Amino acid sequence: MGYKFFKNANLIDGNGGDVRENVSVLVEDDRIKEISDSQSAPSYADEVIDCAGNTLMPGLIDAHLHLGLVEIEVINLARRNAPGLMAARMFKNLKESLDQGYTSARDTGGADAGFREAQAQGLVPGPRLKVCGSVIAQTGGHGDDRVSSETRPYSEPYLGFRATIADGVPEVLKAARENIRRGADFLKVMCGGGCASPTQGPETSQYTLDELKAVVNVAESVGTYVASHSYSNRSICLSANAGIRTIEHANLMTKETAKLVASKGSFIIPTQITYEVVIEKSRDLVSKFIYDKFVAVCERGYDAIRNAMEAGIPIGGGTDLTGGNTIYASGAVAYQAKAMGPMGALVAFTKTNAKVLGIENETGTIEPGKLADILVVKGDPLKDIELFKNHQDNMLIIMQGGKFHKNLLA
């Protein structure tokens, strides 16, 4: 792969400090070798890239991706897509994620270990993946796609959004162990209702403390952790008290609940872009029942982020987009900046998300020794964070592990 020399760059390194102007970054093979103020390329450099005063920063990381939510209305998704078609659409979403600057990602329900391995083996382009496989959900909970009039037994889909229905400690233990057997990197439980549920809403809570602790015990026994789908205060408190590491969404979290979450050392993973994009662009593509739930949680999600910041909770970020709305994923940083500010949002989607995925020693910041996951973006995102909403024009370079996925400066 050789040496690549980036010069004349303004550096946002992902650590949250001041921008460094007019720096150079030397990449050797797949790693960052050196950061300096010299603009003179070493004689052994195979390629010199003049950033022309644009911003060099770490590749984005998506901590809440759903490759399998291939349609905006996700209820009955698996019934409308045969497994082969579903897989093709999911691999398309995987490539699209890298196209938008995400060099690593965490699929939070749907993709099996095969998607992770296909990317790792270079069979398909996309972000490096961590997967949880099938989410664990209770009867009638978020993940159970049966409507109230149905009496048929639940059947786990092959692909798409996959849930295993488990009730009581013995069943959740078995579901958790089965997911680990299938190659999951972490486990996910559905601790409350959600916006896409056919029945209960985000204000509800699901699973008991003992059931949640059982899943955490399985995860910790093999050196991993649990993520929790939680909107309501009750579900967030149960998750934190059970030892769950990442709390997804958390839109209805109050200041008091935020203090508890902080005391337990949990992360929260906001997904503000998914509500904003549905409200802005897809009102006519979802049912009124679903749309109204998106509206109800959107603004409160920004309040929850502010509560988390005040309490000192580490905050990551995710996209959680469905169907055709995945084309807007790069804009997630811009929406989160409405509560955290531009630098706060950039750190959330780089350094903090690397910690969420457990890859902080490899990526998430621009530092010598780390993987060369590099973006060069047009202009200054601290002055115009909205530029992330147009990745086609404003992401000039996307480099993953020292290889160019996109290079408009060649």
Secondary structure, DSSP 8 states (H G I E B T S, - for coil): --EEEEEEEEE--SSS---EEEEEEEEETTEEEEEES-----TT-SEEEE-TT-EEEE-EEEEEE-TT--SSS-TTHHHHS-HHHHHHHHHHHHHHHHHTTEEEEEE-SS--HHHHHHHHTTSS-S-EEEE--SEEE-TTSTT----TT--S-----SSSS-EEE--HHHHHHHHHHHHHHTT-SSEEEE-S--TT-SS--TT---S-HHHHHHHHHHHHHTT--EEEEE-SHHHHHHHHHHT-SEEEE-TT--HHHHHHHHHHT-EEE--HHHHHHHHHH-GGGS-HHHHHHHHHHHHHHHHHHHHHHHHT--B-------GGGGGGGGGHHHHHHHHHHHHHHHHIIIIIHHHHHT-TTTSSS--TTSB--EEEESS-TTT-GGGGG-HHHHEEEEEETTEEEEETT-
